[in-house]
Amino acid sequence: MVSAFCFKYFSTKCALLIYFKSIFVFFIINSNMLIRLYYFIFLLSFWIADAANVNAQVNSKSTVGNVVRIGQNVEFTINAPEPFYVGGNVFVLHIGQLSTDRYRQTDVDGKGTLTFIIPENQYSHLKEGMSIYLSYGVFWTEEATDDDVLDACKSSPDKAKYLGKLTGQMLHK
């Protein structure tokens, strides 16, 4: 089950940390003993501080907002009481087998909104009762079952969130 999902992308923060840590290691190798000790202590404190830094990308209080048909598209809105994370990855909305990362993001008065744009011809294939998930990046493969995805949401709540089931009201707006 665990192999059914995977992290395909690292965040920009993670890439920058790896880059800066490698620079520090280079300086440690090419320095005299006292400077090596200083850099070692500095680097150790940097790693410890980074290990304690937890940065949630998916807001734990996210909820489904409006679902509105506009022209040939359906705008599916996710709301949160805080702004959504802006980083080197994208948010992905999953409804049943449909996955989309086409959205616009707004932050107004300290509240976050993601409005996903789904073509009408794709949205019309959705059925009532399908599970709705929000993930930060591609978090699982297409072969993942609902149970696999729910386990992934529980084990990594900062990367994925279960938002409920698709209702008839959402389908017919």
Secondary structure, 3 states (H helix, E strand, C coil): CHHHCCCCCCCHHHHHHHHHHHHHHHHHHCCCHHHHHHHHHHHHHHHHHHHHCCCCCCCCCCEEEEEEEECCEEEEEEEECCCCCCCCCCEEEEECCEEECCEEEEEECCEEEEEEEEEHHHHCCCCCCCEEEEEECCCCCCCCCHHHHHHHHHHCCCCEEEEEECCHHHHCC
